[in-house]
Each structure stands twice: as C-alpha cells, then as structure tokens.
Amino acid sequence: MSNKSVFEQLSALNLSSKVEKRGQLSYLSWATAWAECKKLFPDMTRTVYESETGMNYFSDGATAWVKVGVTINGLEYIDYLPVMNHMNKSIPLASLTSFDVNKTIQRSTVKALALHGLALNIYAKEDFPEATDGTPAKVVAKPAGKIALVVGDANWEKVVNYVVDNIGLKSEDVFKNLSKKYELSDDVKSAINKLKK
C-alpha cells in the first residue's frame, strides 16, 4: 500500500507512449485509461448517471451532455461532457445517436479519471512526468499559444478572409504568416491552396 495519495500516484504515471493523436489533439483511449487505473486501484468504480426519464444523457431540448463519475478509495469525481461531433461542436438533439452518446460516455470517463490525476497533463497541455529512469518524456501537447486550425470552424472564417484579402501572396508566405497564430495541418494547407486558385 502506497503512502502517496491517489492523485500523486496517478499523476506520476508516464503514459506518453500510450497517448494517441487525432488531428491536432492528443488523447488517451478510454480502455488504456481504465486499465492503468484498475492496475493501481482494482476496486474503483464508474457511474454513468441517468436522467429522470432513464436516459444515459441529459438535454436542454437543443443539445445533450453526459454525466460520469469515477470513485477511487471512496472519493468520486464527476465530469460533465457535451455530446459533440468530430469538430468538437455540440450535436443537435434531433441528430443524436446512441453511438454518439456511448462515445461521449467513454471520453467523459477518461476526463473523470484525469480529475483523479491520470494524464491530467494532456488537458493542461503540459509535458508528461519524467520517465522512471530520469529522462524527460516527449511532449505531446501542441505548442503554447497556437490554435489548432480546423477547416470549417470559427477560426477558419478568419483565415478565409485573410487569404482572400491577400490573394497575391505566395502560399509559402501565407503559411508563414498564419503559422504565427495557428497550427496548420496538411489538410488545412491543401484547403488554403484551393482558396487561392
């Protein structure tokens, strides 16, 4: 039995080799997060809260969210997470599927585990703790101050206006200027090049 708190034990885990990337975002799969915590705390539990009508999500009539709690050593942390699409936008209630809700429950589980300390640095956009041999772990978060640009999001409209206003600039110069503020994926660069044609 460790003398360290749950938070100290979980936040000290170096999971950098298990972090995955989806677009510009770093994440830890729910299965990995659950397995790592269960190794240390086999009695931990998860609660997926239900609405008064017995649904495993809550709604304001327009959108939905889930409520997931994880209890470790008698302490429960609860996470509330909107049901979102691949662009992190709330899915309208009329378009909601059971798959969307299930995926959100799993993501919310990982966030509740993060409140206990597991891979909290992913959400804080910090480095992972040092490896047990003292070597620094690789940084998986995006560079500080840069916005991950996604075609179609609110920032994309600003970029479109910039490109149109500067149509005479070479693509390389446009990328250089935009990269001061935004992270530019290959997909985003391709979309910018299409705007310039």
MIDOSE-1310 file (N, C-alpha, C; in nm, 2 decimals, decimal comma, always signed):
residues 197
msnk	+0,09/-0,12/+0,00/+0,00/+0,00/+0,00/+0,09/+0,12/+0,00; +0,07/+0,21/-0,10/+0,15/+0,33/-0,11/+0,10/+0,44/-0,01; +0,20/+0,52/+0,04/+0,17/+0,63/+0,13/+0,13/+0,75/+0,05; +0,14/+0,74/-0,09/+0,11/+0,86/-0,17/-0,04/+0,86/-0,19
svfe	-0,09/+0,98/-0,22/-0,24/+0,99/-0,25/-0,27/+0,94/-0,38; -0,40/+0,91/-0,41/-0,44/+0,87/-0,54/-0,39/+0,96/-0,65; -0,41/+1,09/-0,63/-0,37/+1,19/-0,72/-0,22/+1,18/-0,75; -0,14/+1,17/-0,64/+0,01/+1,16/-0,66/+0,05/+1,04/-0,74
qlsa	-0,02/+0,93/-0,71/+0,01/+0,80/-0,78/-0,02/+0,81/-0,93; -0,14/+0,86/-0,96/-0,19/+0,86/-1,10/-0,12/+0,97/-1,18; -0,09/+1,09/-1,12/-0,03/+1,19/-1,20/+0,12/+1,17/-1,22; +0,18/+1,07/-1,15/+0,32/+1,04/-1,17/+0,34/+0,94/-1,28
lnls	+0,23/+0,87/-1,33/+0,24/+0,77/-1,43/+0,28/+0,84/-1,56; +0,38/+0,78/-1,63/+0,43/+0,83/-1,76/+0,36/+0,75/-1,87; +0,26/+0,81/-1,93/+0,18/+0,74/-2,03/+0,20/+0,79/-2,17; +0,32/+0,86/-2,19/+0,34/+0,93/-2,32/+0,34/+0,83/-2,43
skve	+0,39/+0,70/-2,41/+0,39/+0,61/-2,52/+0,25/+0,56/-2,55; +0,15/+0,58/-2,47/+0,02/+0,53/-2,49/-0,08/+0,64/-2,54; -0,03/+0,77/-2,55/-0,11/+0,88/-2,60/-0,12/+0,87/-2,75; -0,24/+0,89/-2,80/-0,27/+0,88/-2,94/-0,30/+1,02/-2,99
krgq	-0,29/+1,04/-3,12/-0,32/+1,17/-3,19/-0,44/+1,15/-3,28; -0,53/+1,25/-3,27/-0,64/+1,25/-3,37/-0,65/+1,40/-3,42; -0,60/+1,42/-3,54/-0,59/+1,56/-3,59/-0,48/+1,63/-3,51; -0,51/+1,74/-3,45/-0,42/+1,82/-3,37/-0,43/+1,79/-3,22
lsyl	-0,52/+1,70/-3,18/-0,55/+1,67/-3,04/-0,48/+1,54/-2,99; -0,43/+1,55/-2,87/-0,37/+1,43/-2,81/-0,48/+1,37/-2,71; -0,48/+1,24/-2,71/-0,58/+1,18/-2,62/-0,53/+1,04/-2,57; -0,59/+1,00/-2,46/-0,57/+0,87/-2,41/-0,70/+0,79/-2,43
swat	-0,69/+0,67/-2,49/-0,81/+0,59/-2,51/-0,87/+0,55/-2,37; -1,00/+0,54/-2,38/-1,07/+0,50/-2,25/-1,03/+0,37/-2,20; -1,00/+0,27/-2,29/-0,96/+0,14/-2,25/-0,82/+0,14/-2,18; -0,73/+0,22/-2,23/-0,60/+0,23/-2,17/-0,61/+0,30/-2,03
awae	-0,69/+0,41/-2,03/-0,70/+0,49/-1,91/-0,76/+0,40/-1,80; -0,87/+0,32/-1,83/-0,93/+0,24/-1,73/-0,84/+0,13/-1,69; -0,76/+0,07/-1,78/-0,67/-0,04/-1,74/-0,56/+0,01/-1,65; -0,50/+0,12/-1,68/-0,40/+0,18/-1,60/-0,44/+0,21/-1,46
ckkl	-0,56/+0,26/-1,44/-0,62/+0,29/-1,31/-0,65/+0,16/-1,23; -0,71/+0,07/-1,30/-0,75/-0,06/-1,24/-0,63/-0,13/-1,19; -0,51/-0,12/-1,25/-0,39/-0,19/-1,20/-0,36/-0,14/-1,06; -0,38/-0,01/-1,04/-0,34/+0,05/-0,91/-0,46/+0,05/-0,81
fpdm	-0,58/+0,06/-0,86/-0,70/+0,07/-0,78/-0,81/-0,03/-0,83; -0,79/-0,16/-0,80/-0,89/-0,25/-0,86/-1,03/-0,24/-0,81; -1,05/-0,17/-0,70/-1,19/-0,15/-0,65/-1,26/-0,03/-0,70; -1,19/+0,05/-0,79/-1,25/+0,17/-0,83/-1,38/+0,14/-0,92
trtv	-1,47/+0,24/-0,92/-1,60/+0,22/-0,99/-1,63/+0,34/-1,08; -1,72/+0,31/-1,17/-1,77/+0,42/-1,26/-1,92/+0,43/-1,25; -1,97/+0,55/-1,25/-2,12/+0,56/-1,25/-2,16/+0,65/-1,37; -2,24/+0,59/-1,46/-2,30/+0,67/-1,57/-2,44/+0,72/-1,52
yese	-2,45/+0,85/-1,49/-2,57/+0,90/-1,44/-2,68/+0,90/-1,55; -2,81/+0,88/-1,50/-2,92/+0,88/-1,59/-3,01/+1,00/-1,56; -3,08/+1,04/-1,66/-3,18/+1,15/-1,64/-3,31/+1,09/-1,57; -3,40/+1,18/-1,53/-3,52/+1,14/-1,46/-3,60/+1,04/-1,55
tgmn	-3,58/+1,05/-1,68/-3,66/+0,96/-1,77/-3,58/+0,83/-1,80; -3,47/+0,81/-1,74/-3,39/+0,69/-1,75/-3,29/+0,68/-1,87; -3,27/+0,80/-1,93/-3,18/+0,81/-2,04/-3,04/+0,83/-1,99; -2,94/+0,78/-2,06/-2,80/+0,79/-2,01/-2,73/+0,92/-2,06
yfsd	-2,82/+1,02/-2,09/-2,77/+1,15/-2,12/-2,88/+1,25/-2,07; -2,83/+1,38/-2,06/-2,92/+1,49/-2,02/-2,94/+1,58/-2,14; -3,05/+1,66/-2,14/-3,07/+1,75/-2,25/-3,14/+1,88/-2,21; -3,11/+1,99/-2,28/-3,17/+2,11/-2,26/-3,28/+2,14/-2,37
gata	-3,31/+2,03/-2,44/-3,41/+2,05/-2,55/-3,34/+2,07/-2,69; -3,22/+2,12/-2,68/-3,15/+2,15/-2,81/-3,02/+2,06/-2,83; -2,95/+2,04/-2,72/-2,83/+1,96/-2,72/-2,83/+1,86/-2,61; -2,72/+1,78/-2,59/-2,72/+1,69/-2,48/-2,58/+1,68/-2,42
wvkv	-2,57/+1,62/-2,30/-2,45/+1,60/-2,24/-2,46/+1,48/-2,15; -2,34/+1,42/-2,11/-2,34/+1,31/-2,02/-2,28/+1,35/-1,89; -2,31/+1,27/-1,79/-2,26/+1,29/-1,65/-2,20/+1,16/-1,61; -2,07/+1,16/-1,59/-2,00/+1,03/-1,55/-1,91/+1,06/-1,42
gvti	-1,92/+0,97/-1,33/-1,85/+0,98/-1,21/-1,75/+0,86/-1,19; -1,63/+0,88/-1,14/-1,54/+0,77/-1,11/-1,50/+0,78/-0,96; -1,52/+0,67/-0,89/-1,49/+0,67/-0,75/-1,37/+0,58/-0,72; -1,27/+0,64/-0,66/-1,15/+0,57/-0,62/-1,13/+0,60/-0,47
ngle	-1,11/+0,49/-0,39/-1,09/+0,50/-0,25/-1,20/+0,59/-0,18; -1,32/+0,58/-0,22/-1,43/+0,65/-0,16/-1,45/+0,79/-0,21; -1,36/+0,84/-0,30/-1,38/+0,98/-0,35/-1,42/+0,98/-0,49; -1,54/+1,04/-0,52/-1,59/+1,05/-0,65/-1,56/+1,18/-0,72
yidy	-1,52/+1,18/-0,84/-1,51/+1,30/-0,92/-1,60/+1,28/-1,04; -1,68/+1,38/-1,07/-1,78/+1,38/-1,17/-1,74/+1,47/-1,29; -1,75/+1,42/-1,41/-1,73/+1,50/-1,53/-1,86/+1,52/-1,61; -1,88/+1,63/-1,66/-2,00/+1,66/-1,75/-1,94/+1,69/-1,88
lpvm	-1,98/+1,62/-1,99/-1,93/+1,64/-2,12/-2,04/+1,65/-2,22; -2,04/+1,76/-2,31/-2,14/+1,77/-2,41/-2,12/+1,66/-2,52; -2,23/+1,61/-2,58/-2,22/+1,52/-2,69/-2,18/+1,60/-2,81; -2,06/+1,57/-2,86/-2,01/+1,65/-2,97/-1,97/+1,57/-3,09
nhmn	-1,96/+1,64/-3,21/-1,91/+1,57/-3,33/-1,76/+1,58/-3,34; -1,71/+1,54/-3,46/-1,56/+1,53/-3,47/-1,50/+1,67/-3,47; -1,57/+1,77/-3,48/-1,52/+1,91/-3,48/-1,54/+1,97/-3,34; -1,57/+1,89/-3,24/-1,60/+1,94/-3,10/-1,71/+2,04/-3,10
ksip	-1,81/+2,02/-3,18/-1,93/+2,11/-3,18/-2,05/+2,02/-3,12; -2,13/+2,08/-3,04/-2,25/+2,01/-2,99/-2,33/+1,95/-3,10; -2,38/+1,83/-3,09/-2,47/+1,77/-3,19/-2,61/+1,80/-3,15; -2,69/+1,85/-3,25/-2,83/+1,89/-3,22/-2,90/+1,76/-3,17
lasl	-2,99/+1,78/-3,07/-3,06/+1,67/-3,01/-3,13/+1,58/-3,12; -3,19/+1,64/-3,22/-3,26/+1,57/-3,32/-3,16/+1,47/-3,40; -3,03/+1,50/-3,41/-2,94/+1,42/-3,48/-2,86/+1,33/-3,40; -2,89/+1,32/-3,27/-2,81/+1,24/-3,17/-2,84/+1,09/-3,19
tsfd	-2,73/+1,01/-3,19/-2,74/+0,87/-3,20/-2,69/+0,80/-3,07; -2,72/+0,68/-3,05/-2,67/+0,61/-2,93/-2,52/+0,59/-2,94; -2,47/+0,58/-3,06/-2,32/+0,58/-3,08/-2,25/+0,70/-3,03; -2,31/+0,82/-3,06/-2,26/+0,95/-3,01/-2,26/+0,96/-2,86
vnkt	-2,36/+0,91/-2,80/-2,37/+0,91/-2,65/-2,27/+0,82/-2,59; -2,26/+0,70/-2,65/-2,17/+0,60/-2,59/-2,02/+0,65/-2,60; -1,99/+0,71/-2,72/-1,85/+0,76/-2,74/-1,82/+0,87/-2,63; -1,92/+0,96/-2,61/-1,91/+1,07/-2,51/-1,90/+1,01/-2,37
iqrs	-1,97/+0,91/-2,34/-1,95/+0,85/-2,20/-1,81/+0,80/-2,18; -1,75/+0,74/-2,29/-1,61/+0,69/-2,27/-1,52/+0,80/-2,26; -1,54/+0,91/-2,34/-1,45/+1,03/-2,32/-1,46/+1,09/-2,19; -1,59/+1,10/-2,14/-1,61/+1,16/-2,01/-1,55/+1,07/-1,90
tvka	-1,55/+0,94/-1,91/-1,48/+0,85/-1,82/-1,33/+0,89/-1,80; -1,27/+0,91/-1,92/-1,13/+0,95/-1,92/-1,11/+1,08/-1,85; -1,20/+1,18/-1,87/-1,18/+1,31/-1,81/-1,21/+1,30/-1,66; -1,30/+1,21/-1,61/-1,32/+1,19/-1,47/-1,20/+1,13/-1,41
lalh	-1,13/+1,03/-1,48/-1,01/+0,97/-1,43/-0,90/+1,08/-1,42; -0,90/+1,17/-1,52/-0,80/+1,28/-1,52/-0,82/+1,37/-1,39; -0,94/+1,39/-1,35/-0,96/+1,47/-1,23/-0,90/+1,40/-1,11; -0,89/+1,27/-1,11/-0,81/+1,19/-1,01/-0,66/+1,20/-1,03
glal	-0,62/+1,25/-1,14/-0,47/+1,27/-1,17/-0,42/+1,20/-1,29; -0,49/+1,10/-1,35/-0,44/+1,03/-1,46/-0,43/+1,11/-1,59; -0,31/+1,13/-1,64/-0,28/+1,20/-1,76/-0,35/+1,34/-1,76; -0,36/+1,40/-1,65/-0,42/+1,53/-1,64/-0,34/+1,63/-1,72
niya	-0,21/+1,61/-1,74/-0,13/+1,70/-1,82/-0,17/+1,71/-1,97; -0,25/+1,61/-2,02/-0,30/+1,62/-2,16/-0,39/+1,74/-2,16; -0,48/+1,75/-2,06/-0,58/+1,86/-2,06/-0,51/+1,99/-2,02; -0,40/+1,99/-1,95/-0,33/+2,11/-1,91/-0,23/+2,15/-2,01
kedf	-0,21/+2,07/-2,12/-0,12/+2,09/-2,23/+0,02/+2,11/-2,18; +0,06/+2,02/-2,09/+0,20/+2,02/-2,03/+0,27/+1,89/-2,07; +0,40/+1,89/-2,04/+0,48/+1,77/-2,06/+0,43/+1,66/-1,97; +0,46/+1,53/-2,01/+0,44/+1,42/-1,92/+0,55/+1,42/-1,81
peat	+0,52/+1,35/-1,70/+0,62/+1,35/-1,60/+0,74/+1,27/-1,65; +0,86/+1,29/-1,59/+0,98/+1,22/-1,63/+0,96/+1,07/-1,62; +1,03/+1,00/-1,71/+1,03/+0,85/-1,70/+1,10/+0,81/-1,58; +1,08/+0,69/-1,54/+1,14/+0,64/-1,41/+1,29/+0,64/-1,41
dgtp	+1,35/+0,64/-1,53/+1,50/+0,64/-1,54/+1,55/+0,79/-1,54; +1,46/+0,89/-1,52/+1,50/+1,02/-1,51/+1,51/+1,10/-1,64; +1,49/+1,03/-1,76/+1,49/+1,10/-1,88/+1,36/+1,17/-1,91; +1,36/+1,29/-1,97/+1,23/+1,36/-1,99/+1,14/+1,28/-2,09
akvv	+1,02/+1,28/-2,07/+0,92/+1,22/-2,16/+0,90/+1,32/-2,28; +0,86/+1,27/-2,39/+0,83/+1,35/-2,51/+0,71/+1,44/-2,48; +0,71/+1,56/-2,54/+0,60/+1,65/-2,53/+0,49/+1,61/-2,63; +0,37/+1,59/-2,59/+0,27/+1,55/-2,69/+0,17/+1,67/-2,71
akpa	+0,17/+1,77/-2,63/+0,08/+1,88/-2,65/+0,12/+1,98/-2,76; +0,02/+2,05/-2,81/+0,06/+2,15/-2,91/+0,14/+2,26/-2,85; +0,21/+2,33/-2,94/+0,29/+2,45/-2,89/+0,20/+2,55/-2,82; +0,26/+2,61/-2,72/+0,18/+2,71/-2,64/+0,14/+2,83/-2,73
gkia	+0,02/+2,87/-2,71/-0,03/+2,99/-2,78/-0,08/+2,97/-2,92; -0,06/+2,85/-2,98/-0,11/+2,83/-3,11/-0,24/+2,76/-3,11; -0,33/+2,80/-3,21/-0,46/+2,74/-3,22/-0,46/+2,64/-3,32; -0,52/+2,52/-3,29/-0,53/+2,41/-3,39/-0,64/+2,45/-3,49
lvvg	-0,60/+2,48/-3,61/-0,70/+2,53/-3,71/-0,76/+2,41/-3,78; -0,90/+2,42/-3,78/-0,98/+2,31/-3,85/-1,06/+2,37/-3,95; -1,06/+2,31/-4,07/-1,14/+2,37/-4,18/-1,29/+2,36/-4,14; -1,36/+2,48/-4,14/-1,50/+2,49/-4,11/-1,53/+2,54/-3,97
danw	-1,42/+2,55/-3,88/-1,45/+2,61/-3,75/-1,46/+2,76/-3,75; -1,48/+2,82/-3,64/-1,50/+2,97/-3,63/-1,37/+3,04/-3,68; -1,25/+2,98/-3,65/-1,13/+3,05/-3,69/-1,11/+3,03/-3,84; -1,16/+2,93/-3,90/-1,15/+2,91/-4,05/-1,20/+3,03/-4,12
ekvv	-1,31/+3,09/-4,08/-1,37/+3,20/-4,15/-1,27/+3,32/-4,15; -1,20/+3,34/-4,04/-1,10/+3,45/-4,03/-0,99/+3,42/-4,13; -0,95/+3,29/-4,14/-0,84/+3,26/-4,23/-0,88/+3,28/-4,38; -1,01/+3,24/-4,41/-1,06/+3,26/-4,55/-1,05/+3,41/-4,58
nyvv	-1,10/+3,49/-4,49/-1,09/+3,63/-4,52/-0,95/+3,68/-4,54; -0,86/+3,63/-4,46/-0,72/+3,67/-4,47/-0,66/+3,63/-4,61; -0,69/+3,51/-4,65/-0,64/+3,46/-4,78/-0,70/+3,54/-4,89; -0,83/+3,57/-4,89/-0,89/+3,64/-4,99/-0,84/+3,79/-5,00
dnig	-0,81/+3,85/-4,88/-0,76/+3,98/-4,88/-0,61/+3,99/-4,92; -0,55/+3,87/-4,92/-0,40/+3,87/-4,96/-0,38/+3,77/-5,07; -0,47/+3,77/-5,16/-0,47/+3,67/-5,27/-0,34/+3,67/-5,35; -0,27/+3,78/-5,35/-0,14/+3,80/-5,43/-0,02/+3,73/-5,36
lkse	-0,03/+3,70/-5,23/+0,08/+3,64/-5,16/+0,10/+3,50/-5,20; +0,23/+3,45/-5,21/+0,26/+3,31/-5,23/+0,21/+3,23/-5,12; +0,18/+3,10/-5,15/+0,13/+3,01/-5,05/+0,22/+3,00/-4,93; +0,35/+2,99/-4,96/+0,45/+2,98/-4,85/+0,45/+3,10/-4,75
dvfk	+0,42/+3,22/-4,81/+0,42/+3,34/-4,73/+0,29/+3,34/-4,64; +0,18/+3,29/-4,71/+0,05/+3,28/-4,63/+0,07/+3,18/-4,52; +0,13/+3,07/-4,54/+0,15/+2,97/-4,44/+0,24/+3,02/-4,33; +0,34/+3,09/-4,37/+0,44/+3,15/-4,27/+0,36/+3,25/-4,17
nlsk	+0,28/+3,34/-4,24/+0,21/+3,44/-4,16/+0,11/+3,37/-4,07; +0,03/+3,28/-4,12/-0,07/+3,21/-4,04/-0,02/+3,12/-3,93; +0,10/+3,06/-3,96/+0,16/+2,97/-3,86/+0,21/+3,05/-3,73; +0,21/+3,18/-3,73/+0,24/+3,25/-3,61/+0,13/+3,24/-3,51
kyel	+0,01/+3,22/-3,56/-0,10/+3,21/-3,47/-0,17/+3,07/-3,47; -0,16/+3,00/-3,58/-0,23/+2,87/-3,60/-0,14/+2,76/-3,62; -0,18/+2,64/-3,58/-0,12/+2,51/-3,63/-0,18/+2,48/-3,76; -0,10/+2,45/-3,86/-0,15/+2,42/-4,00/-0,13/+2,28/-4,03
sddv	-0,23/+2,20/-4,04/-0,22/+2,06/-4,08/-0,21/+2,06/-4,23; -0,17/+1,94/-4,29/-0,16/+1,93/-4,44/-0,30/+1,95/-4,50; -0,41/+1,90/-4,43/-0,54/+1,92/-4,48/-0,58/+2,07/-4,49; -0,54/+2,15/-4,39/-0,56/+2,29/-4,38/-0,49/+2,36/-4,49
ksai	-0,36/+2,32/-4,51/-0,28/+2,39/-4,62/-0,34/+2,36/-4,76; -0,38/+2,24/-4,77/-0,45/+2,20/-4,90/-0,57/+2,28/-4,93; -0,65/+2,30/-4,82/-0,77/+2,38/-4,83/-0,74/+2,53/-4,86; -0,63/+2,58/-4,80/-0,59/+2,72/-4,83/-0,54/+2,73/-4,98
nklk	-0,47/+2,63/-5,02/-0,43/+2,64/-5,16/-0,55/+2,64/-5,26; -0,65/+2,57/-5,22/-0,77/+2,57/-5,31/-0,84/+2,70/-5,31; -0,83/+2,77/-5,20/-0,89/+2,91/-5,19/-0,81/+3,00/-5,28; -0,68/+2,98/-5,30/-0,60/+3,07/-5,38/-0,62/+3,05/-5,53
k	-0,68/+2,94/-5,57/-0,70/+2,92/-5,71/-0,82/+2,99/-5,77
